[in-house]
Structures are given as structure tokens and as C-alpha cells.
Amino acid sequence: MINNIIENKKIEIFLQPIISLKDRKVFAYEALTRAYDENDDLISPLYLFEQAKKERLSCKLDNYVRELALEKFHRYYQLDKSVLLFLNFESSIIENDMYDDFISTVYKHNIATSNLVIEVKEDQIKDTQALKRFIKKYKSRGFVLAIDDFGTGYSSFDRLEYIQPDIVKVDRSIIYNVHNNFINSEILSAISNMCHKIGAIVLAEGVEHRDEVFNCMKKDIDVFQGYWFCKPKASIEVTEQNNILENIDNLGQTYKNKIKKDIISKQLLLKNTKDLAIKVLSILEENTIEEIVLVKDLFLENDSLEAIYILTCEGIQVGDTLLNAPQKYLYNPTKHGHDHKLRDYYFITNDSLRGDYLGTRYISKASGNMCRTYSSKMEIKGDKYIVCFDIVD
């Protein structure tokens, strides 16, 4: 089957643009294999390469499709010597050290090795020593190394140490709907922070929604690949590239407007919460501090207000937390005497000249919901306190 497909030239290379928002350009292309049977029906790439393994023709197929990719890429390379090409190596090729011919193929096409990105699906490679040999060989010849599908399967963080990738491609399973998935959003933040610290570019794979891009942009990710920008095509012409640039410009303007809107929303949240603090102060000035329960009616005035609690200037809670939310298993509101000294809403407020603080979103230990804490210094009957409000937003 594989020999027939190759001999009959039933394989075509499609290119998918990879976009750099900060540079406002096509950063790279990924070469993707499209194969057809004798009836010109599309063959699944997964099936194609699995069949090559069964026929012991993985090396022949791999070399053939990479040469086709280099031939197609050459035109784009001549127009822009900074553009990169992403290429995949089957894990069996790496584990069996069957990749020598590729380097001579690159030299034949007169393409700089620094413009070629070797994608490694490290979770599929069980032979660590074979992987190390592969990495050493290609890095020494100036190729760019990328880890593909990071964050899925058995991706191992410890392999980052010896792969030392130039690019980390975050798997689509993490990017998908990331703007509505707090856990994946936090995982993405951790991956982004880690990669920036080791000097690797972070690439978001499989982007299909504008809000996914926005969430990634907030995490300082600016390299993207996915249908939202462009589907894989046999040829990426000038018109398509212009459409991509137009999308980038529209995206940038929308993102700026979104950030402005978020700032206004945060300012409004801050103002409303400060007003609540003033009301708490007016109630407690007429009563004892232990009678915090008297302020519970404030929940009726603000749907987003979830909890109220008061701390001394030493960070010790006075009275029990007032909670306006159903309790969940493992989550409990703090009680009188609880020590908050290590919480940012305490020590930042206590040390600040302004005397108040609106924190970032986190999971409330009282309810398990996502919230922000606004905290403000107050003087009640001559004594200083810090009043805290948990706000769901």
C-alpha cells in the first residue's frame, strides 16, 4: 500500500500558518500530510503512518513526506528568510536512529537549518537515550527543537531539562474553551510562566475561538496555530496572508477594547465594594465589633457579595465569617480567632499606605467558588481593623 501511494504520488503536503501576534506576521508553517487512495479518497494520516509501521516502511514514508514539505516550503522561504517550517518525526524513527538522510535532504534544498523546527512528541518515545541522541544531533546542526502536544498524555516535565526546547506547543485539550475552564486556565498559566523562565516560546495549538486567543494573550502567549486564523491548505496565497493580517489587526483592536472594559468593570467593582465598607463601618460604629452579624442585610443589596469577615491589625479574625452561599464539601468559612497573617488581602492591606486592596481571582476556602477579596483598613470605636469582602465576579 505505502509503496503504491508513493509511486503514484498520492501524497500532498498542506501548510498551516503559525501566527505571531506581537510581530503581526506569519511566524511559521506546519507541514501536514494528506494522502489519497486510488479513488482519490482521503486517507487518515494516523492510519497512513500506522500502516507504514506494519509494512516496515516508516523511514521511507517519513523521508518522502519531509522532502515534499521542504519542496513546498522553499517558495515561502525565498520570500521571507525569517519564516520557519515545522516538521514531525515519527517516534519509531527516533527510537531506531533512522534519520541521517534528512540532513543531506535539507542541504540539497539550500534551506538554513535554523529555519526548520523539529517537532518531538516526547511522550510517545520510551527510549530516553535514543531521544537524547536525536536531540543532541539536531541541536548541534542548528535545528530548532519543539515539544509537540505538551500537557497531554504522559508529557513529562523532567524531560524539559535535557530536551531544552526552543518552542513548546501546548496541546489543544488545554486550549479548548480555556476562557471558561479555570483549571485549564491555571495549567496554561503555569506552563507559560515556566517556559518563559527557561527561554522557550509558547505556542497555543488548535485555536478555534477568539476568546481562547484573548485568554492566551493575558498569559503572554503570542504564537498561535488553529482554524481561527487559517485552516491547513495546499497553498497559502497572498490573499490568505492579507486576511490573516486583517484578522490580527481586528483582534488587537478588540483586545484593547476588552482590556479597557475590564478596567472599567474592575473600577466599578472597587467603587461598589468601598461603598459596602462604608456601610459596614456605619453599622459597627453604633454596635460592638463582635456584632458583625448585624451587617448581613448588605447581602441583599449586592448579589455578588459572598462573604464578610473582620480582622485585627495582627491578622486575627474577630467574629465568625458571614457567608451568603451554599457550602460545599471540604470548604468551610473561617471562625472567630482564625489567623489570616499569610493571606495577601491581610498583609498587603496592612502594609499599604492607601489602606485597601482588591486581589486577583482565586477559589474561596469558604464556599469553593471563584472570588476576589477586597480588604480595607477601618477604625471602629478607636480601634483599627481590616474588613474583608469576598466578591464573586
C-alpha positions as CSV (number, residue, x, y, z in Angstrom):
1,M,0.0,0.0,0.0
2,I,2.6,2.6,1.1
3,N,4.9,1.9,-2.0
4,N,1.9,2.3,-4.3
5,I,0.9,5.6,-2.6
6,I,4.4,7.0,-3.0
7,E,5.0,5.7,-6.6
8,N,1.6,7.1,-7.7
9,K,2.3,10.4,-6.0
10,K,-0.8,10.2,-3.9
11,I,0.6,12.3,-1.1
12,E,0.3,16.1,-0.9
13,I,1.6,18.5,1.7
14,F,-0.7,21.0,3.2
15,L,0.6,24.0,5.2
16,Q,-1.0,25.6,8.2
17,P,0.2,29.1,9.2
18,I,1.5,29.7,12.7
19,I,0.9,33.3,13.7
20,S,2.9,35.7,15.9
21,L,0.6,38.4,17.1
22,K,3.3,40.7,18.5
23,D,5.2,40.6,15.2
24,R,2.0,40.8,13.2
25,K,3.1,38.1,10.8
26,V,3.1,34.5,9.8
27,F,5.8,33.2,12.1
28,A,6.0,29.7,10.6
29,Y,4.1,27.0,8.7
30,E,3.5,23.4,9.8
31,A,3.7,20.7,7.2
32,L,0.8,18.3,7.3
33,T,0.5,15.1,5.3
34,R,-2.6,14.5,3.1
35,A,-2.7,11.1,1.4
36,Y,-5.3,9.6,-1.1
37,D,-6.2,6.2,-2.2
38,E,-6.7,5.0,-5.8
39,N,-10.2,6.6,-5.8
40,D,-8.7,9.9,-4.6
41,D,-10.5,9.5,-1.2
42,L,-8.6,11.0,1.7
43,I,-6.7,8.6,4.0
44,S,-6.4,9.4,7.7
45,P,-2.8,10.4,8.4
46,L,-2.9,8.2,11.6
47,Y,-3.9,5.2,9.5
48,L,-1.2,6.0,6.9
49,F,1.7,6.1,9.4
50,E,0.4,3.1,11.3
51,Q,0.2,1.2,8.0
52,A,3.8,2.2,7.2
53,K,4.9,0.7,10.6
54,K,3.2,-2.6,9.7
55,E,4.9,-2.6,6.3
56,R,8.2,-1.6,7.8
57,L,8.3,1.5,5.6
58,S,8.1,4.2,8.3
59,C,11.5,5.5,7.4
60,K,10.8,5.6,3.6
61,L,7.4,7.4,4.2
62,D,8.9,9.8,6.7
63,N,11.7,10.8,4.4
64,Y,9.4,11.1,1.4
65,V,6.9,13.4,3.1
66,R,9.6,15.6,4.6
67,E,11.2,16.1,1.2
68,L,7.8,17.1,-0.2
69,A,7.5,19.5,2.7
70,L,10.8,21.1,2.0
71,E,10.0,21.4,-1.7
72,K,6.7,23.2,-0.9
73,F,8.3,25.4,1.8
74,H,11.1,26.6,-0.5
75,R,8.9,29.2,-2.2
76,Y,7.9,30.8,1.1
77,Y,11.4,30.7,2.4
78,Q,12.7,32.6,-0.6
79,L,10.1,35.3,0.0
80,D,10.9,35.6,3.8
81,K,14.1,34.1,5.1
82,S,12.8,34.5,8.7
83,V,9.8,32.2,8.3
84,L,10.1,28.7,9.9
85,L,8.8,25.3,8.9
86,F,7.6,22.8,11.5
87,L,8.3,19.1,10.7
88,N,7.3,16.0,12.5
89,F,9.4,12.8,13.1
90,E,7.6,9.6,13.9
91,S,8.7,8.3,17.3
92,S,9.8,4.9,15.8
93,I,12.2,6.8,13.5
94,I,13.8,8.4,16.5
95,E,14.0,5.3,18.6
96,N,15.7,3.4,15.8
97,D,18.1,6.1,14.9
98,M,16.8,6.2,11.3
99,Y,17.1,9.9,10.4
100,D,20.6,10.5,8.9
101,D,19.2,11.1,5.3
102,F,17.2,14.1,6.4
103,I,20.2,16.3,7.0
104,S,21.5,15.8,3.4
105,T,18.0,16.5,2.1
106,V,17.9,19.8,3.9
107,Y,21.3,20.8,2.4
108,K,20.1,19.8,-1.1
109,H,17.2,22.2,-0.8
110,N,19.5,25.0,0.4
111,I,17.4,25.9,3.4
112,A,19.1,27.0,6.6
113,T,18.7,24.5,9.5
114,S,17.8,27.5,11.8
115,N,14.5,27.8,9.8
116,L,13.5,24.2,10.4
117,V,11.6,23.2,13.6
118,I,11.8,19.6,14.5
119,E,8.6,18.6,16.5
120,V,9.1,15.9,19.1
121,K,6.2,14.1,20.7
122,E,8.3,13.2,23.6
123,D,5.5,11.3,25.5
124,Q,5.5,8.7,22.7
125,I,9.2,8.0,22.9
126,K,10.0,5.4,25.5
127,D,13.8,5.1,24.8
128,T,15.2,8.1,26.7
129,Q,18.7,7.5,25.4
130,A,17.6,7.4,21.8
131,L,15.7,10.7,22.3
132,K,18.8,12.3,23.9
133,R,20.9,11.2,20.9
134,F,18.4,12.7,18.5
135,I,18.2,16.0,20.3
136,K,22.0,16.3,20.6
137,K,22.5,15.6,16.9
138,Y,19.9,18.1,15.6
139,K,20.7,20.8,18.0
140,S,24.4,20.6,17.1
141,R,23.4,21.2,13.5
142,G,21.4,24.3,14.3
143,F,17.9,23.0,14.0
144,V,15.1,24.4,16.2
145,L,13.5,22.0,18.7
146,A,9.9,22.0,19.7
147,I,7.9,19.7,22.0
148,D,4.6,18.9,20.5
149,D,1.2,18.3,22.3
150,F,2.7,19.4,25.7
151,G,0.4,19.0,28.6
152,T,-1.4,15.8,27.5
153,G,-0.8,12.1,27.6
154,Y,2.4,11.3,29.5
155,S,4.2,14.6,28.9
156,S,7.0,14.7,31.4
157,F,8.2,17.9,32.8
158,D,11.6,16.4,33.7
159,R,12.3,15.9,30.0
160,L,12.4,19.6,29.5
161,E,15.8,19.6,31.2
162,Y,17.6,17.7,28.5
163,I,15.4,18.5,25.5
164,Q,15.7,22.2,26.4
165,P,13.1,23.1,23.7
166,D,13.1,26.3,21.8
167,I,9.4,26.1,21.4
168,V,6.7,24.4,23.5
169,K,3.4,23.6,21.7
170,V,0.6,23.5,24.2
171,D,-1.9,20.8,23.3
172,R,-5.4,21.7,22.1
173,S,-7.0,19.8,25.0
174,I,-5.8,22.6,27.3
175,I,-6.5,25.5,24.9
176,Y,-10.1,24.4,24.1
177,N,-12.6,26.6,25.9
178,V,-9.8,27.8,28.2
179,H,-11.6,31.1,28.9
180,N,-14.4,29.1,30.6
181,N,-12.2,26.5,32.3
182,F,-10.5,27.7,35.4
183,I,-8.3,24.6,35.9
184,N,-7.0,24.6,32.3
185,S,-6.5,28.3,32.5
186,E,-4.3,27.9,35.6
187,I,-2.4,25.0,34.0
188,L,-1.8,27.2,30.9
189,S,-0.6,30.0,33.2
190,A,1.9,27.6,34.9
191,I,3.2,26.2,31.5
192,S,3.6,29.8,30.1
193,N,5.4,31.0,33.2
194,M,7.7,28.0,33.2
195,C,8.5,28.2,29.5
196,H,9.3,31.9,29.7
197,K,11.7,31.3,32.6
198,I,13.6,28.6,30.6
199,G,13.6,30.8,27.4
200,A,11.1,28.8,25.4
201,I,8.5,30.3,23.1
202,V,4.9,29.1,24.0
203,L,2.7,28.2,21.1
204,A,-1.1,27.6,21.5
205,E,-2.3,24.8,19.3
206,G,-5.8,24.3,17.8
207,V,-7.2,27.8,18.5
208,E,-10.7,27.9,17.2
209,H,-12.3,30.7,19.2
210,R,-11.4,34.4,19.7
211,D,-11.8,34.2,23.4
212,E,-9.3,31.4,23.6
213,V,-6.8,33.8,21.9
214,F,-7.7,36.6,24.4
215,N,-7.1,34.3,27.4
216,C,-3.7,33.2,26.0
217,M,-2.8,36.8,25.3
218,K,-3.4,37.6,29.0
219,K,-0.8,34.9,29.8
220,D,1.8,36.5,27.5
221,I,1.3,33.8,24.7
222,D,1.5,35.4,21.3
223,V,2.2,32.5,18.9
224,F,-0.9,30.6,17.7
225,Q,-1.9,27.9,15.4
226,G,-5.5,27.0,14.6
227,Y,-8.6,27.3,12.4
228,W,-9.5,30.7,13.9
229,F,-6.6,32.1,11.9
230,C,-6.3,29.7,9.0
231,K,-7.1,26.1,8.1
232,P,-4.4,23.9,6.5
233,K,-4.2,24.5,2.7
234,A,-2.3,23.2,-0.2
235,S,-1.1,26.7,-0.9
236,I,-1.2,29.9,1.2
237,E,-1.5,32.7,-1.2
238,V,-1.1,36.5,-0.8
239,T,-4.9,37.0,-0.3
240,E,-5.0,34.5,2.5
241,Q,-2.0,36.1,4.2
242,N,-3.6,39.5,3.9
243,N,-6.8,38.0,5.5
244,I,-4.6,36.8,8.4
245,L,-3.1,40.2,8.9
246,E,-6.5,41.8,8.9
247,N,-7.7,39.3,11.5
248,I,-4.7,40.1,13.6
249,D,-5.4,43.9,13.4
250,N,-9.1,43.3,14.3
251,L,-8.2,41.0,17.1
252,G,-5.7,43.6,18.5
253,Q,-8.3,46.4,18.5
254,T,-10.9,44.2,20.1
255,Y,-8.4,43.0,22.7
256,K,-7.6,46.7,23.6
257,N,-11.3,47.5,23.9
258,K,-11.8,44.4,26.1
259,I,-9.0,45.4,28.4
260,K,-10.4,48.9,28.7
261,K,-13.8,47.4,29.5
262,D,-12.3,45.1,32.1
263,I,-10.5,48.1,33.7
264,I,-13.8,50.0,33.9
265,S,-15.6,46.9,35.3
266,K,-12.8,46.5,38.0
267,Q,-13.0,50.2,38.9
268,L,-16.8,49.8,39.3
269,L,-16.4,46.7,41.4
270,L,-13.9,48.6,43.6
271,K,-16.2,51.6,44.0
272,N,-19.2,49.4,44.9
273,T,-17.2,47.4,47.4
274,K,-15.8,50.6,49.0
275,D,-19.4,51.8,49.4
276,L,-20.1,48.5,51.2
277,A,-17.2,49.1,53.5
278,I,-18.5,52.5,54.5
279,K,-21.9,50.9,55.3
280,V,-20.2,48.2,57.5
281,L,-18.3,51.0,59.3
282,S,-21.5,53.0,59.9
283,I,-23.3,49.9,61.3
284,L,-20.4,48.8,63.6
285,E,-19.7,52.3,64.9
286,E,-23.1,52.0,66.6
287,N,-22.6,48.5,67.9
288,T,-19.8,46.3,69.2
289,I,-17.3,44.7,66.7
290,E,-18.4,41.2,67.7
291,E,-21.9,42.0,66.4
292,I,-20.8,41.6,62.8
293,V,-23.9,39.6,62.2
294,L,-25.8,42.9,62.1
295,V,-24.3,43.7,58.6
296,K,-25.8,40.6,57.0
297,D,-28.5,42.7,55.3
298,L,-25.8,44.0,53.0
299,F,-26.1,40.7,51.1
300,L,-29.5,41.8,50.0
301,E,-28.0,44.9,48.3
302,N,-25.3,43.2,46.4
303,D,-25.8,39.8,44.6
304,S,-22.1,39.4,44.1
305,L,-21.2,39.7,47.8
306,E,-20.5,36.3,49.1
307,A,-18.7,36.7,52.5
308,I,-17.8,39.3,55.1
309,Y,-15.2,38.9,57.8
310,I,-13.2,41.3,60.0
311,L,-9.5,41.0,61.1
312,T,-7.5,42.8,63.7
313,C,-4.3,44.6,62.6
314,E,-2.5,41.4,63.7
315,G,-4.5,39.4,61.2
316,I,-6.7,37.6,63.7
317,Q,-10.4,37.2,62.8
318,V,-13.0,38.8,65.0
319,G,-16.3,37.0,65.0
320,D,-17.3,34.3,62.5
321,T,-17.5,34.7,58.8
322,L,-20.8,35.8,57.4
323,L,-21.4,33.6,54.3
324,N,-24.1,34.1,51.7
325,A,-23.5,30.9,49.6
326,P,-24.2,27.2,49.8
327,Q,-21.3,25.3,51.5
328,K,-19.5,22.6,49.6
329,Y,-17.8,19.5,50.9
330,L,-14.2,20.3,52.1
331,Y,-14.9,24.1,52.2
332,N,-15.7,25.9,55.4
333,P,-15.9,29.6,56.3
334,T,-13.3,30.7,58.9
335,K,-14.3,31.2,62.5
336,H,-13.5,33.7,65.3
337,G,-9.8,33.6,66.1
338,H,-8.6,32.3,62.7
339,D,-5.1,33.5,61.7
340,H,-5.0,35.3,58.3
341,K,-1.5,36.7,58.6
342,L,-0.2,34.8,55.5
343,R,-3.0,35.9,53.2
344,D,-2.3,38.7,50.7
345,Y,-5.5,40.5,51.5
346,Y,-4.3,40.9,55.0
347,F,-0.6,41.8,54.7
348,I,-0.8,43.9,51.6
349,T,-3.7,46.0,53.1
350,N,-2.0,46.2,56.4
351,D,1.3,47.4,54.9
352,S,-0.1,49.7,52.2
353,L,-0.3,53.5,52.5
354,R,-3.6,53.5,50.7
355,G,-5.2,51.1,53.1
356,D,-7.1,48.9,50.8
357,Y,-6.6,46.1,48.3
358,L,-8.5,44.2,45.6
359,G,-7.0,40.8,45.0
360,T,-6.9,38.5,42.0
361,R,-9.4,35.8,41.4
362,Y,-9.0,32.6,43.5
363,I,-11.1,29.7,44.8
364,S,-12.8,30.7,48.1
365,K,-11.9,28.5,51.0
366,A,-15.3,29.3,52.4
367,S,-17.5,28.2,49.5
368,G,-15.4,26.7,46.7
369,N,-16.5,29.5,44.3
370,M,-14.2,31.8,42.3
371,C,-14.0,35.1,44.0
372,R,-11.9,38.2,44.7
373,T,-11.3,39.6,48.1
374,Y,-11.5,43.4,48.8
375,S,-10.0,44.4,52.1
376,S,-9.9,47.8,53.7
377,K,-8.5,49.3,56.9
378,M,-11.1,50.8,59.2
379,E,-11.2,52.5,62.6
380,I,-14.1,51.4,64.7
381,K,-14.6,53.0,68.1
382,G,-10.9,53.9,68.2
383,D,-9.5,50.5,67.3
384,K,-8.1,49.6,63.9
385,Y,-9.4,46.7,61.9
386,I,-9.3,45.2,58.4
387,V,-12.7,44.4,56.9
388,C,-12.8,41.8,54.1
389,F,-15.4,41.1,51.4
390,D,-15.4,38.1,49.1
391,I,-16.9,39.1,45.8
392,V,-17.9,36.7,43.1
393,D,-17.2,38.1,39.7
